[in-house]
Amino acid sequence: MEKNIRTILVSLLLTYSCIVLASPPTNYYKNAEDKQGNALKSALHKIIDGHITIPYTQSGNTDWHDGEKMDVWEALTYTDSVCQDDEPKCGLLQLLYLSEIRPISKANRGSGKDDSWDREHVWPKSRGFANKNQDGYTDLHHLRPADRNINGTHSNYGYDNGGSFVTDKRESGENVITSARLDKNNESFEPTDRAKGQIARMIFYMAVRYDPGDSADPEHMPDLKIRDTNKRVKEAWIGDLCTLLNWHNTFSPTDFERRRNDRVMEIQGNRNPFIDKASWANQIWGDKCHDGT
């Protein structure tokens, strides 16, 4: 069965070039044009603020394709799908860290095995929004399907280069060494190359989306900050800023990211600006890093 799925996956990956992309609505970013630094960050915040929220898990949601009782499980089935337009309910998802695709039936709903997938909070929820009533907890712009074991290894570490290679245990019991790394001394996690640029842009989105004015009802969110350092803490900040900016510049937005941005907007009504216009990250944070050009 696993070999059959892998054969299907290769076929689906070869068809990614057929992804149909949309553009931001006309004048969506009008109020951010010609701005720099904090003025640009503030303008983008006002544009993407106040998105539509969905439940993390919706009781009774047994059909993840019908749009009824939409929760994060069902949303990821759509936003991270590799299904083609002529077979939209194929039930296969692209994982974040691995160049692998998993069926939605492998979702870890409490008793997942080693080949299951989790809803990974790219900005770890313990770093500022541990409660489900906080908007960041269910914000789809940083929630991704991820291999259960790699998600567990990432835990709430910040991001940086270096460390020991992460081993992924498969359902067969085989231990496979991945290109992800964990550095316990630096208190940081280095994702695989395929995920680095995506993670950077998701972290930038979160730092712009949630600012000091979002603490009241209904958002209940702290001001999320990115620092040029790392420490494993349960506070509303994450690092490493300059490493993330370098990843963003090295690994450009992909067509899959752009389509995902379109689909997230369909559900919650806002976009990730750093996928639409990559240069904005450098215009906001570039002066803090030597390589932010």
DAJODA-V30843 format. One record per pair of residues at least 12 apart in sequence whose ideal C-beta (glycine too) atoms are under 8 Angstrom apart, sorted by the first residue. I is the first residue (numbers start at 1). J is the second residue. If there is no record, write none. Layout:
# DAJODA-V30843
I:J, I:J
This chain:
# DAJODA-V30843
2:171, 5:92, 5:101, 5:103, 8:92, 9:82, 9:92, 9:100, 9:101, 12:82, 12:83, 12:84, 12:90, 12:92, 12:101, 13:82, 13:99, 13:101, 15:84, 16:82, 16:255, 16:256, 17:255, 18:84, 19:255, 19:256, 19:258, 19:259, 20:85, 20:259, 21:255, 21:258, 21:259, 21:262, 22:262, 24:271, 24:276, 28:47, 28:271, 29:44, 29:47, 29:273, 29:276, 29:277, 31:43, 31:46, 31:47, 32:44, 32:47, 32:273, 32:280, 35:283, 36:283, 36:284, 37:283, 37:284, 37:287, 38:284, 40:280, 40:283, 40:284, 41:208, 41:284, 42:211, 44:208, 44:273, 44:280, 45:208, 45:209, 45:211, 47:270, 47:273, 48:205, 48:208, 48:209, 48:270, 48:271, 48:272, 48:273, 49:209, 49:214, 49:270, 50:270, 51:135, 51:139, 51:209, 51:268, 51:269, 51:270, 52:267, 52:268, 52:269, 53:135, 53:138, 53:139, 53:218, 53:268, 54:70, 54:71, 54:72, 54:75, 54:138, 54:140, 54:267, 54:268, 55:70, 55:71, 55:72, 55:132, 55:138, 56:71, 56:72, 56:119, 56:132, 56:137, 56:138, 57:71, 57:72, 57:73, 58:70, 58:71, 58:74, 61:73, 61:74, 64:77, 64:104, 65:77, 65:88, 65:89, 70:267, 72:119, 72:138, 72:140, 72:143, 73:107, 73:109, 73:119, 75:140, 75:143, 75:264, 75:267, 76:93, 76:119, 76:140, 76:143, 76:144, 76:145, 77:91, 77:93, 77:104, 78:263, 78:267, 79:140, 79:260, 79:263, 79:264, 79:267, 80:93, 80:94, 80:144, 80:145, 80:260, 81:93, 81:94, 82:94, 82:101, 91:103, 91:104, 91:105, 92:104, 93:117, 93:145, 94:145, 94:256, 95:117, 95:144, 95:145, 95:146, 95:147, 96:120, 96:122, 96:144, 96:145, 96:146, 96:191, 96:195, 96:198, 96:199, 97:146, 97:147, 97:150, 97:178, 97:180, 97:191, 97:192, 97:194, 97:195, 98:147, 98:150, 98:168, 98:178, 98:192, 98:194, 99:192, 99:194, 100:147, 102:115, 102:116, 102:117, 102:145, 102:147, 108:148, 112:148, 113:148, 113:171, 114:148, 114:149, 114:168, 114:169, 114:170, 114:171, 114:173, 115:147, 115:148, 115:170, 115:171, 116:148, 117:145, 117:146, 117:147, 117:148, 118:145, 118:146, 118:147, 118:148, 118:151, 118:152, 119:143, 119:144, 119:145, 119:146, 120:143, 120:144, 120:145, 120:146, 120:151, 120:154, 121:137, 121:142, 121:143, 122:142, 122:143, 122:144, 122:199, 122:202, 122:203, 122:206, 123:136, 123:142, 123:202, 123:203, 123:206, 123:224, 123:238, 124:154, 124:155, 124:156, 124:157, 124:238, 125:137, 126:156, 126:234, 127:156, 127:233, 127:234, 127:235, 127:236, 127:237, 127:238, 128:210, 128:221, 128:222, 128:224, 128:235, 128:236, 128:237, 129:220, 129:221, 129:222, 129:236, 130:234, 131:220, 133:220, 134:219, 134:220, 134:221, 135:210, 135:214, 135:218, 135:219, 135:220, 135:221, 136:206, 136:209, 136:210, 136:221, 136:224, 139:206, 139:209, 139:268, 140:264, 140:267, 140:268, 141:202, 141:205, 141:206, 141:209, 141:264, 141:268, 141:270, 141:272, 142:202, 142:203, 142:205, 142:206, 144:198, 144:202, 147:168, 149:168, 149:169, 150:166, 150:168, 150:178, 150:180, 153:166, 153:180, 153:182, 153:189, 154:182, 154:189, 154:191, 155:189, 155:232, 156:232, 156:234, 157:182, 157:187, 157:188, 157:189, 157:230, 157:232, 158:187, 158:188, 158:189, 158:230, 158:231, 158:232, 158:238, 158:239, 158:240, 159:188, 159:189, 159:190, 159:191, 159:199, 159:200, 159:203, 159:230, 159:238, 159:239, 159:240, 159:243, 159:244, 159:247, 160:183, 160:186, 160:188, 160:189, 160:190, 160:230, 160:239, 160:240, 160:243, 161:181, 161:190, 161:243, 162:181, 162:183, 162:186, 162:188, 162:190, 163:181, 163:182, 163:183, 163:184, 163:186, 163:188, 163:189, 163:190, 164:181, 164:182, 164:183, 165:177, 165:178, 165:179, 165:180, 165:181, 166:178, 166:180, 166:181, 166:182, 178:192, 179:192, 179:193, 180:192, 186:230, 187:230, 187:231, 187:232, 188:230, 188:239, 188:240, 193:251, 196:247, 196:250, 196:251, 197:247, 197:248, 197:250, 197:251, 197:252, 197:253, 197:254, 198:251, 198:254, 198:257, 199:244, 199:247, 200:244, 200:245, 200:247, 200:248, 200:251, 200:274, 200:281, 201:248, 201:253, 201:257, 201:272, 201:274, 201:275, 201:278, 201:281, 202:272, 203:226, 203:238, 203:244, 204:226, 204:244, 204:248, 204:274, 204:281, 204:284, 204:285, 205:272, 205:273, 205:274, 206:224, 207:224, 207:225, 207:226, 208:273, 208:284, 209:224, 209:270, 210:222, 210:223, 210:224, 211:223, 211:224, 222:236, 223:236, 224:236, 224:237, 224:238, 225:237, 225:238, 226:238, 226:239, 226:241, 226:244, 226:285, 227:239, 227:240, 227:241, 228:240, 228:241, 228:242, 228:288, 228:289, 241:285, 241:288, 241:289, 242:288, 242:289, 242:290, 242:291, 242:292, 245:281, 245:282, 245:285, 245:286, 245:289, 245:291, 245:292, 246:289, 246:291, 248:274, 248:278, 248:281, 249:278, 249:281, 249:282, 249:291, 249:292, 249:293, 252:278, 253:274, 253:275, 253:278, 257:275, 258:275, 261:275, 261:276
